[in-house]
Amino acid sequence: MELRAQHNRLTALPHTIGRLTRLRELWLRGNALERLPESVADLAELRHLDVRENALADIPESLAGLPLLRQLDLRANRIRGLPDWLARLPSLEKLDLRWNDIEPRPRLLDALTRRGCVVLR
């Protein structure tokens, strides 16, 4: 199951998004989201998350609880830092960080690359 809510000027997602437990793809490109609700952690089947072209300043820690997440597209947000837990996402294959103002974290990015994750920065 997938949900596409692209270019809708969304400023927030409802907390109830976490009830979509069979959701595999969530496309939120081109909105005005500054954060994601903690309930995103309940999307245990999520494999693809596209939140590019929003206003996220941080990568929400709720994503750390998504063991099946393969693709995370964060390009063109306001992200400045990378959390350590990114390296512990067991299924992550592609991480797109382009067009953010991220402080370099070479060890973290190298760890992701060594285990086969494509990191675009």
N, CA, C and O atoms as a MOPAC input file, in Angstrom:
PM7 MOZYME 1SCF
protein

 N      0.85200 1    -1.16900 1     0.00000 1
 C      0.00000 1     0.00000 1     0.00000 1
 C      0.89800 1     1.23300 1     0.00000 1
 O      1.95300 1     1.24100 1     0.63400 1
 N      0.48200 1     2.25200 1    -0.70000 1
 C      1.23900 1     3.49300 1    -0.73200 1
 C      0.29900 1     4.67800 1    -0.57700 1
 O     -0.89200 1     4.60000 1    -0.88100 1
 N      0.86700 1     5.77800 1    -0.09700 1
 C      0.12800 1     7.02700 1     0.05400 1
 C      0.94700 1     8.12100 1    -0.61100 1
 O      2.11800 1     8.32600 1    -0.29300 1
 N      0.30700 1     8.81700 1    -1.53700 1
 C      0.95900 1     9.92500 1    -2.23600 1
 C      0.21400 1    11.21200 1    -1.90600 1
 O     -0.95000 1    11.38800 1    -2.26400 1
 N      0.90800 1    12.09800 1    -1.22000 1
 C      0.35000 1    13.40100 1    -0.85700 1
 C      1.38800 1    14.46300 1    -1.22300 1
 O      1.91500 1    15.16200 1    -0.35800 1
 N      1.66300 1    14.56500 1    -2.50300 1
 C      2.71000 1    15.44600 1    -2.99800 1
 C      2.13400 1    16.77900 1    -3.44200 1
 O      1.04900 1    16.84300 1    -4.02100 1
 N      2.88300 1    17.84700 1    -3.16000 1
 C      2.53500 1    19.20000 1    -3.61000 1
 C      1.12500 1    19.60000 1    -3.16100 1
 O      0.31700 1    20.08000 1    -3.95600 1
 N      0.85400 1    19.39400 1    -1.89100 1
 C     -0.46100 1    19.73500 1    -1.33800 1
 C     -0.41100 1    20.84100 1    -0.28700 1
 O     -1.41600 1    21.12200 1     0.36500 1
 N      0.74300 1    21.46200 1    -0.12100 1
 C      0.92500 1    22.53300 1     0.87100 1
 C      0.65000 1    22.06400 1     2.29500 1
 O      0.24700 1    22.85700 1     3.14500 1
 N      0.86400 1    20.79700 1     2.55200 1
 C      0.66400 1    20.27000 1     3.90200 1
 C      1.68700 1    20.87800 1     4.85600 1
 O      2.87400 1    20.95600 1     4.54100 1
 N      1.21700 1    21.30600 1     6.02300 1
 C      2.12700 1    21.81800 1     7.04500 1
 C      2.30000 1    20.81200 1     8.17600 1
 O      3.20800 1    20.94500 1     8.99600 1
 N      1.43700 1    19.81700 1     8.22100 1
 C      1.52300 1    18.77900 1     9.25500 1
 C      0.81700 1    17.52200 1     8.76300 1
 O     -0.05500 1    17.56800 1     7.89600 1
 N      1.22100 1    16.40800 1     9.34300 1
 C      0.53800 1    15.13300 1     9.10800 1
 C     -0.23500 1    14.78000 1    10.36300 1
 O      0.21600 1    15.09900 1    11.46300 1
 N     -1.37100 1    14.14000 1    10.23800 1
 C     -2.11400 1    13.74600 1    11.43600 1
 C     -1.36900 1    12.64800 1    12.19800 1
 O     -0.68500 1    11.81600 1    11.60100 1
 N     -1.51100 1    12.65900 1    13.49700 1
 C     -0.89000 1    11.62600 1    14.33300 1
 C     -1.40000 1    10.24300 1    13.92800 1
 O     -0.70000 1     9.24400 1    14.09600 1
 N     -2.59600 1    10.19100 1    13.40500 1
 C     -3.21200 1     8.91400 1    13.02400 1
 C     -2.53700 1     8.25700 1    11.82200 1
 O     -2.90900 1     7.14500 1    11.44800 1
 N     -1.55800 1     8.91400 1    11.21400 1
 C     -0.83100 1     8.29800 1    10.09600 1
 C     -0.22800 1     6.96400 1    10.53300 1
 O     -0.07000 1     6.05600 1     9.71700 1
 N      0.10300 1     6.84800 1    11.80000 1
 C      0.69300 1     5.62200 1    12.33100 1
 C     -0.23700 1     4.42500 1    12.29600 1
 O      0.20600 1     3.28900 1    12.46600 1
 N     -1.50800 1     4.66400 1    12.08000 1
 C     -2.46800 1     3.55400 1    11.99400 1
 C     -2.40600 1     2.82000 1    10.65400 1
 O     -2.99200 1     1.74900 1    10.49900 1
 N     -1.71000 1     3.39000 1     9.70900 1
 C     -1.57900 1     2.76300 1     8.38700 1
 C     -0.42800 1     1.75500 1     8.43100 1
 O      0.58000 1     1.91200 1     7.74100 1
 N     -0.59500 1     0.74600 1     9.23300 1
 C      0.50300 1    -0.17400 1     9.54400 1
 C      0.96700 1    -1.00900 1     8.35700 1
 O      2.04900 1    -1.59200 1     8.40800 1
 N      0.18200 1    -1.08000 1     7.29900 1
 C      0.60100 1    -1.83500 1     6.10700 1
 C      1.20600 1    -0.94500 1     5.02200 1
 O      1.53600 1    -1.41000 1     3.93100 1
 N      1.34300 1     0.31700 1     5.33500 1
 C      1.89300 1     1.27100 1     4.37500 1
 C      3.34700 1     0.92000 1     4.05200 1
 O      4.17100 1     0.74400 1     4.94900 1
 N      3.64200 1     0.82300 1     2.76300 1
 C      5.00700 1     0.49200 1     2.32400 1
 C      5.71700 1     1.69100 1     1.70800 1
 O      6.94500 1     1.77300 1     1.75000 1
 N      4.95900 1     2.61600 1     1.13900 1
 C      5.54700 1     3.79600 1     0.51000 1
 C      4.76400 1     5.03200 1     0.93400 1
 O      3.53400 1     5.04800 1     0.90900 1
 N      5.50400 1     6.06400 1     1.32300 1
 C      4.90200 1     7.33100 1     1.72000 1
 C      5.61400 1     8.44500 1     0.95100 1
 O      6.81000 1     8.67700 1     1.12800 1
 N      4.86000 1     9.12000 1     0.10500 1
 C      5.39000 1    10.16900 1    -0.76600 1
 C      4.82600 1    11.51400 1    -0.30300 1
 O      3.62600 1    11.75900 1    -0.42300 1
 N      5.68900 1    12.38000 1     0.22300 1
 C      5.26400 1    13.66900 1     0.76700 1
 C      6.02900 1    14.83700 1     0.14000 1
 O      6.16500 1    15.89400 1     0.75700 1
 N      6.51000 1    14.65500 1    -1.04000 1
 C      7.34000 1    15.64800 1    -1.72000 1
 C      6.59700 1    16.96900 1    -1.91200 1
 O      5.40000 1    16.99700 1    -2.20000 1
 N      7.35100 1    18.07200 1    -1.74100 1
 C      6.84600 1    19.38000 1    -2.12300 1
 C      5.73700 1    19.92600 1    -1.25600 1
 O      4.81700 1    20.56900 1    -1.76000 1
 N      5.80700 1    19.68300 1     0.03100 1
 C      4.85500 1    20.27300 1     0.96200 1
 C      5.58800 1    21.30100 1     1.82000 1
 O      6.63500 1    21.80400 1     1.41400 1
 N      5.06500 1    21.61600 1     2.97600 1
 C      5.70000 1    22.57600 1     3.88500 1
 C      5.87400 1    21.95600 1     5.27000 1
 O      5.72200 1    22.63500 1     6.28500 1
 N      6.18900 1    20.68100 1     5.30300 1
 C      6.31900 1    19.96300 1     6.57200 1
 C      7.59500 1    20.37400 1     7.29900 1
 O      8.68700 1    20.32500 1     6.73200 1
 N      7.44600 1    20.78000 1     8.55700 1
 C      8.60100 1    21.11300 1     9.39100 1
 C      9.00500 1    19.94200 1    10.27100 1
 O     10.13000 1    19.88800 1    10.77000 1
 N      8.08500 1    19.01000 1    10.45800 1
 C      8.38400 1    17.82000 1    11.25800 1
 C      7.41300 1    16.72000 1    10.87700 1
 O      6.38500 1    16.95800 1    10.24300 1
 N      7.76800 1    15.50200 1    11.28400 1
 C      6.89300 1    14.34900 1    11.09100 1
 C      6.40800 1    13.89200 1    12.45700 1
 O      7.15000 1    13.99900 1    13.43400 1
 N      5.19400 1    13.39100 1    12.55200 1
 C      4.69800 1    12.94600 1    13.85700 1
 C      5.44400 1    11.70400 1    14.34700 1
 O      5.92800 1    10.90200 1    13.54900 1
 N      5.52700 1    11.56200 1    15.65900 1
 C      6.19000 1    10.40100 1    16.26400 1
 C      5.54900 1     9.09500 1    15.81400 1
 O      6.21000 1     8.05800 1    15.78600 1
 N      4.28000 1     9.13600 1    15.46600 1
 C      3.56800 1     7.92000 1    15.07200 1
 C      4.10900 1     7.31200 1    13.78100 1
 O      3.73800 1     6.19200 1    13.43000 1
 N      4.97400 1     8.02500 1    13.07300 1
 C      5.61800 1     7.45200 1    11.88500 1
 C      6.37400 1     6.18400 1    12.27700 1
 O      6.53700 1     5.28000 1    11.45800 1
 N      6.82700 1     6.11600 1    13.50200 1
 C      7.54100 1     4.93000 1    13.99800 1
 C      6.67000 1     3.67900 1    13.96500 1
 O      7.19400 1     2.56600 1    13.99100 1
 N      5.36500 1     3.84100 1    13.90900 1
 C      4.44400 1     2.69600 1    13.87500 1
 C      4.26200 1     2.12100 1    12.47000 1
 O      3.57000 1     1.11800 1    12.29800 1
 N      4.86900 1     2.74000 1    11.47900 1
 C      4.74600 1     2.27300 1    10.09300 1
 C      5.79700 1     1.19200 1     9.83300 1
 O      6.71600 1     1.38000 1     9.03500 1
 N      5.64700 1     0.07900 1    10.50700 1
 C      6.66400 1    -0.97800 1    10.52300 1
 C      6.93500 1    -1.59400 1     9.15700 1
 O      7.99500 1    -2.18900 1     8.96000 1
 N      6.01000 1    -1.46900 1     8.20800 1
 C      6.19700 1    -2.04200 1     6.87100 1
 C      6.78100 1    -1.03900 1     5.87100 1
 O      7.01800 1    -1.37800 1     4.71200 1
 N      7.01100 1     0.20300 1     6.32900 1
 C      7.45900 1     1.26200 1     5.42100 1
 C      8.83100 1     0.94800 1     4.82800 1
 O      9.78200 1     0.63200 1     5.54200 1
 N      8.90300 1     1.04300 1     3.49500 1
 C     10.14600 1     0.76600 1     2.78100 1
 C     10.68600 1     1.98900 1     2.04300 1
 O     11.88600 1     2.08500 1     1.78700 1
 N      9.80500 1     2.91500 1     1.70600 1
 C     10.21500 1     4.10100 1     0.94200 1
 C      9.55700 1     5.33300 1     1.56500 1
 O      8.33700 1     5.38900 1     1.71600 1
 N     10.37800 1     6.31100 1     1.92000 1
 C      9.87200 1     7.56600 1     2.45800 1
 C     10.49000 1     8.71100 1     1.66700 1
 O     11.70800 1     8.88400 1     1.65200 1
 N      9.64100 1     9.48500 1     1.01400 1
 C     10.07700 1    10.63200 1     0.22100 1
 C      9.52000 1    11.89000 1     0.87500 1
 O      8.32400 1    12.16800 1     0.79000 1
 N     10.39600 1    12.64500 1     1.52500 1
 C     10.00200 1    13.91600 1     2.14100 1
 C     10.84400 1    15.06200 1     1.57200 1
 O     11.10000 1    16.05400 1     2.25500 1
 N     11.26700 1    14.91400 1     0.32600 1
 C     12.07000 1    15.97400 1    -0.28300 1
 C     11.22200 1    17.22100 1    -0.50300 1
 O      9.99700 1    17.15700 1    -0.61100 1
 N     11.91300 1    18.35300 1    -0.56400 1
 C     11.28600 1    19.64900 1    -0.83100 1
 C     10.24200 1    20.00000 1     0.22100 1
 O      9.11300 1    20.37500 1    -0.09700 1
 N     10.64600 1    19.86800 1     1.48400 1
 C      9.83000 1    20.30000 1     2.61300 1
 C     10.65700 1    21.27500 1     3.44400 1
 O     11.57500 1    21.90300 1     2.91600 1
 N     10.35500 1    21.41100 1     4.70900 1
 C     11.06900 1    22.35100 1     5.57800 1
 C     11.59700 1    21.65700 1     6.83200 1
 O     11.67500 1    22.27000 1     7.89700 1
 N     11.95600 1    20.38600 1     6.70900 1
 C     12.47100 1    19.64100 1     7.85900 1
 C     13.83900 1    20.17800 1     8.26500 1
 O     14.72900 1    20.32500 1     7.42700 1
 N     14.00200 1    20.47100 1     9.55500 1
 C     15.29200 1    20.92800 1    10.07200 1
 C     16.08900 1    19.76500 1    10.65100 1
 O     17.31500 1    19.82900 1    10.73500 1
 N     15.40200 1    18.71600 1    11.04500 1
 C     16.03400 1    17.54700 1    11.65200 1
 C     15.47600 1    16.28200 1    11.01700 1
 O     14.38200 1    16.27300 1    10.45200 1
 N     16.25500 1    15.22200 1    11.12500 1
 C     15.77100 1    13.90700 1    10.72000 1
 C     15.11800 1    13.30700 1    11.95700 1
 O     15.80600 1    13.04900 1    12.94500 1
 N     13.81300 1    13.07900 1    11.93000 1
 C     13.10600 1    12.65000 1    13.13900 1
 C     13.56600 1    11.28700 1    13.64900 1
 O     13.72300 1    10.34000 1    12.87900 1
 N     13.77800 1    11.20700 1    14.95700 1
 C     14.24400 1     9.96600 1    15.57000 1
 C     13.22900 1     8.84400 1    15.42700 1
 O     13.58400 1     7.67000 1    15.54000 1
 N     11.98400 1     9.18600 1    15.18300 1
 C     10.96700 1     8.14900 1    14.98400 1
 C     11.32000 1     7.24300 1    13.80500 1
 O     10.87800 1     6.09500 1    13.76000 1
 N     12.10000 1     7.73400 1    12.86200 1
 C     12.50100 1     6.91300 1    11.71600 1
 C     13.45800 1     5.79300 1    12.12200 1
 O     13.60700 1     4.81000 1    11.39600 1
 N     14.09500 1     5.93400 1    13.25600 1
 C     15.03100 1     4.90600 1    13.73000 1
 C     14.32600 1     3.58400 1    13.98500 1
 O     14.97300 1     2.53700 1    14.01300 1
 N     13.02500 1     3.61200 1    14.17000 1
 C     12.25900 1     2.40100 1    14.43600 1
 C     11.66000 1     1.76200 1    13.19700 1
 O     10.69700 1     1.00200 1    13.29900 1
 N     12.21000 1     2.05600 1    12.03300 1
 C     11.67600 1     1.51200 1    10.77600 1
 C     12.66900 1     0.51200 1    10.18300 1
 O     13.48400 1     0.88000 1     9.33700 1
 N     12.61000 1    -0.73200 1    10.61200 1
 C     13.62700 1    -1.70900 1    10.21800 1
 C     13.61600 1    -2.08600 1     8.74100 1
 O     14.61900 1    -2.59000 1     8.23500 1
 N     12.51600 1    -1.85500 1     8.03900 1
 C     12.43300 1    -2.24300 1     6.62700 1
 C     12.67800 1    -1.08000 1     5.66800 1
 O     12.63700 1    -1.25600 1     4.45000 1
 N     12.93500 1     0.11700 1     6.22100 1
 C     13.12700 1     1.29800 1     5.38100 1
 C     14.34600 1     1.12100 1     4.48000 1
 O     15.46600 1     0.93000 1     4.95400 1
 N     14.10500 1     1.18900 1     3.17000 1
 C     15.17500 1     0.99200 1     2.18300 1
 C     15.62400 1     2.29900 1     1.55300 1
 O     16.81300 1     2.50500 1     1.30900 1
 N     14.66100 1     3.18900 1     1.28900 1
 C     14.98800 1     4.44200 1     0.61400 1
 C     14.43800 1     5.60700 1     1.41500 1
 O     13.25800 1     5.64800 1     1.76300 1
 N     15.32800 1     6.55700 1     1.70100 1
 C     14.96100 1     7.74800 1     2.45200 1
 C     15.43200 1     8.95900 1     1.65400 1
 O     16.63200 1     9.19000 1     1.50400 1
 N     14.48000 1     9.72300 1     1.14900 1
 C     14.78700 1    10.88900 1     0.32100 1
 C     14.50500 1    12.15000 1     1.12900 1
 O     13.35100 1    12.49300 1     1.38900 1
 N     15.57400 1    12.83000 1     1.51800 1
 C     15.48500 1    14.03100 1     2.34400 1
 C     15.99900 1    15.27100 1     1.62000 1
 O     16.21700 1    16.30400 1     2.25300 1
 N     16.19400 1    15.18900 1     0.32500 1
 C     16.83000 1    16.30900 1    -0.36200 1
 C     15.96600 1    17.56300 1    -0.32000 1
 O     14.73800 1    17.50300 1    -0.26100 1
 N     16.65200 1    18.69300 1    -0.35300 1
 C     16.02000 1    20.01200 1    -0.41400 1
 C     15.12800 1    20.28900 1     0.79300 1
 O     13.97100 1    20.68800 1     0.65600 1
 N     15.69400 1    20.06800 1     1.97600 1
 C     15.05900 1    20.46500 1     3.22600 1
 C     15.97900 1    21.47800 1     3.90700 1
 O     16.75300 1    22.16000 1     3.23500 1
 N     15.90000 1    21.57800 1     5.21800 1
 C     16.75600 1    22.50100 1     5.98800 1
 C     17.59900 1    21.73900 1     6.99900 1
 O     17.93200 1    22.26400 1     8.06200 1
 N     17.93600 1    20.52600 1     6.67300 1
 C     18.64200 1    19.64100 1     7.59900 1
 C     20.09700 1    20.08000 1     7.72400 1
 O     20.77600 1    20.34200 1     6.73100 1
 N     20.55800 1    20.15300 1     8.97900 1
 C     21.93300 1    20.57500 1     9.25100 1
 C     22.79300 1    19.45700 1     9.82700 1
 O     24.01200 1    19.46200 1     9.65800 1
 N     22.16900 1    18.50600 1    10.50300 1
 C     22.94400 1    17.45900 1    11.15900 1
 C     22.40400 1    16.07100 1    10.86800 1
 O     21.24700 1    15.89700 1    10.48700 1
 N     23.28100 1    15.08200 1    11.05900 1
 C     22.90800 1    13.68700 1    10.83600 1
 C     23.00800 1    12.91900 1    12.14900 1
 O     24.04800 1    12.95600 1    12.80600 1
 N     21.94900 1    12.22800 1    12.53600 1
 C     21.99600 1    11.45000 1    13.77700 1
 C     22.75200 1    10.13200 1    13.59100 1
 O     22.75300 1     9.55500 1    12.50300 1
 N     23.39000 1     9.66700 1    14.65600 1
 C     24.15400 1     8.41200 1    14.61600 1
 C     23.29200 1     7.21200 1    14.26500 1
 O     23.77000 1     6.27600 1    13.62400 1
 N     22.02200 1     7.22400 1    14.67400 1
 C     21.17300 1     6.05200 1    14.46900 1
 C     20.93600 1     5.74400 1    12.98300 1
 O     20.48700 1     4.64600 1    12.65300 1
 N     21.22400 1     6.67800 1    12.09400 1
 C     21.06800 1     6.39600 1    10.65700 1
 C     21.87600 1     5.17000 1    10.24100 1
 O     21.43100 1     4.38200 1     9.40800 1
 N     23.05000 1     5.01400 1    10.81800 1
 C     23.91500 1     3.87700 1    10.47100 1
 C     23.34800 1     2.55700 1    10.96700 1
 O     23.80300 1     1.49100 1    10.55400 1
 N     22.36600 1     2.62000 1    11.84300 1
 C     21.77400 1     1.39500 1    12.40000 1
 C     20.45600 1     1.00400 1    11.73100 1
 O     19.80600 1     0.05400 1    12.16900 1
 N     20.05500 1     1.70800 1    10.69200 1
 C     18.86400 1     1.29900 1     9.93600 1
 C     19.26700 1     0.10200 1     9.07900 1
 O     19.97600 1     0.26900 1     8.08700 1
 N     18.83200 1    -1.09000 1     9.44100 1
 C     19.38500 1    -2.30700 1     8.84700 1
 C     19.12500 1    -2.49800 1     7.35700 1
 O     19.91400 1    -3.16000 1     6.68200 1
 N     18.04900 1    -1.94200 1     6.83200 1
 C     17.68600 1    -2.19700 1     5.43100 1
 C     17.97600 1    -1.02600 1     4.50200 1
 O     17.73600 1    -1.11700 1     3.29800 1
 N     18.49200 1     0.08100 1     5.05400 1
 C     18.67400 1     1.29100 1     4.24900 1
 C     19.64300 1     1.05000 1     3.09400 1
 O     20.79200 1     0.65800 1     3.29900 1
 N     19.15400 1     1.29300 1     1.87400 1
 C     19.94700 1     1.10300 1     0.65500 1
 C     20.28100 1     2.42100 1    -0.02700 1
 O     21.30000 1     2.53200 1    -0.71000 1
 N     19.41300 1     3.43100 1     0.16100 1
 C     19.64100 1     4.71800 1    -0.49500 1
 C     19.21400 1     5.84400 1     0.43800 1
 O     18.09900 1     5.85600 1     0.95900 1
 N     20.13000 1     6.78800 1     0.63400 1
 C     19.88800 1     7.95800 1     1.46200 1
 C     20.24700 1     9.17700 1     0.63000 1
 O     21.40500 1     9.35500 1     0.25200 1
 N     19.26300 1    10.01600 1     0.34400 1
 C     19.50000 1    11.19900 1    -0.48200 1
 C     19.44700 1    12.44000 1     0.40000 1
 O     18.39900 1    12.78800 1     0.94300 1
 N     20.59100 1    13.09800 1     0.53200 1
 C     20.72700 1    14.26900 1     1.39700 1
 C     21.04800 1    15.54200 1     0.61300 1
 O     21.35400 1    16.57300 1     1.21200 1
 N     20.98400 1    15.48500 1    -0.68900 1
 C     21.37700 1    16.64100 1    -1.50100 1
 C     20.53200 1    17.87100 1    -1.18000 1
 O     19.37900 1    17.78200 1    -0.75900 1
 N     21.15900 1    19.01700 1    -1.40100 1
 C     20.52700 1    20.32700 1    -1.23700 1
 C     20.03800 1    20.57600 1     0.18600 1
 O     18.95900 1    21.12700 1     0.40200 1
 N     20.85000 1    20.16000 1     1.14400 1
 C     20.69700 1    20.51700 1     2.54700 1
 C     22.01600 1    21.16500 1     2.96800 1
 O     23.00000 1    21.10500 1     2.23000 1
 N     22.04000 1    21.76900 1     4.12400 1
 C     23.26400 1    22.40600 1     4.62500 1
 C     23.81300 1    21.56900 1     5.77900 1
 O     23.87800 1    22.02200 1     6.92200 1
 N     24.20300 1    20.34600 1     5.45400 1
 C     24.58300 1    19.37100 1     6.47400 1
 C     26.05900 1    19.49300 1     6.81700 1
 O     26.92500 1    19.56400 1     5.94400 1
 N     26.31600 1    19.51500 1     8.13500 1
 C     27.70100 1    19.47500 1     8.59800 1
 C     28.26600 1    18.09500 1     8.28000 1
 O     27.58500 1    17.08800 1     8.47200 1
 N     29.49800 1    18.04400 1     7.79900 1
 C     30.08800 1    16.75500 1     7.42100 1
 C     30.16900 1    15.76800 1     8.59000 1
 O     30.54200 1    16.14000 1     9.70200 1
 N     29.82400 1    14.54000 1     8.32900 1
 C     29.95700 1    13.43500 1     9.28600 1
 C     30.59500 1    12.27600 1     8.53900 1
 O     29.93300 1    11.27000 1     8.28500 1
 N     31.88000 1    12.39800 1     8.17900 1
 C     32.49600 1    11.39200 1     7.31600 1
 C     32.43200 1     9.97200 1     7.86400 1
 O     32.22100 1     9.03600 1     7.09400 1
 N     32.60500 1     9.78500 1     9.15100 1
 C     32.56900 1     8.42100 1     9.70400 1
 C     31.20000 1     7.78300 1     9.52700 1
 O     31.08900 1     6.61800 1     9.14400 1
 N     30.16400 1     8.55500 1     9.80900 1
 C     28.80500 1     8.03400 1     9.66600 1
 C     28.51000 1     7.69300 1     8.20100 1
 O     28.00600 1     6.61000 1     7.90000 1
 N     28.82200 1     8.60800 1     7.31000 1
 C     28.54700 1     8.37800 1     5.89300 1
 C     29.40100 1     7.23800 1     5.34200 1
 O     28.93700 1     6.45600 1     4.51200 1
 N     30.63900 1     7.14400 1     5.79800 1
 C     31.49300 1     6.02300 1     5.37800 1
 C     30.93200 1     4.69500 1     5.86300 1
 O     30.96500 1     3.70200 1     5.13600 1
 N     30.41600 1     4.67300 1     7.09100 1
 C     29.83500 1     3.43500 1     7.63200 1
 C     28.64600 1     2.98900 1     6.78600 1
 O     28.49100 1     1.80000 1     6.50800 1
 N     27.81600 1     3.92900 1     6.38000 1
 C     26.67400 1     3.59900 1     5.52500 1
 C     27.14500 1     3.08800 1     4.16200 1
 O     26.62300 1     2.09800 1     3.65000 1
 N     28.11300 1     3.75300 1     3.59300 1
 C     28.62000 1     3.37100 1     2.27600 1
 C     29.26700 1     1.98900 1     2.31400 1
 O     29.06700 1     1.17900 1     1.40800 1
 N     30.04000 1     1.72300 1     3.36000 1
 C     30.71400 1     0.42400 1     3.47300 1
 C     29.73700 1    -0.73200 1     3.50600 1
 O     30.03400 1    -1.81300 1     2.99600 1
 N     28.59100 1    -0.52100 1     4.09300 1
 C     27.63900 1    -1.63100 1     4.15800 1
 C     26.68800 1    -1.67600 1     2.96300 1
 O     25.72800 1    -2.44600 1     2.95400 1
 N     26.96200 1    -0.84300 1     1.95200 1
 C     26.23200 1    -0.94700 1     0.69900 1
 C     25.16100 1     0.09700 1     0.46700 1
 O     24.45800 1     0.03500 1    -0.54200 1
 N     25.01600 1     1.04500 1     1.35700 1
 C     24.01300 1     2.09900 1     1.18800 1
 C     24.57200 1     3.18800 1     0.27000 1
 O     25.68500 1     3.66900 1     0.47900 1
 N     23.81100 1     3.56700 1    -0.72800 1
 C     24.19600 1     4.66200 1    -1.61400 1
 C     23.78300 1     5.96100 1    -0.93200 1
 O     22.60700 1     6.18000 1    -0.64400 1
 N     24.76900 1     6.81900 1    -0.68000 1
 C     24.50600 1     8.09800 1    -0.02600 1
 C     24.75900 1     9.20800 1    -1.03400 1
 O     25.87700 1     9.37000 1    -1.52400 1
 N     23.72800 1     9.96400 1    -1.33900 1
 C     23.84400 1    11.10400 1    -2.24800 1
 C     23.87400 1    12.36600 1    -1.40900 1
 O     22.95900 1    12.62500 1    -0.62800 1
 N     24.94700 1    13.16400 1    -1.57500 1
 C     25.07600 1    14.38200 1    -0.77300 1
 C     25.55800 1    15.54000 1    -1.58800 1
 O     25.72000 1    16.64100 1    -1.06100 1

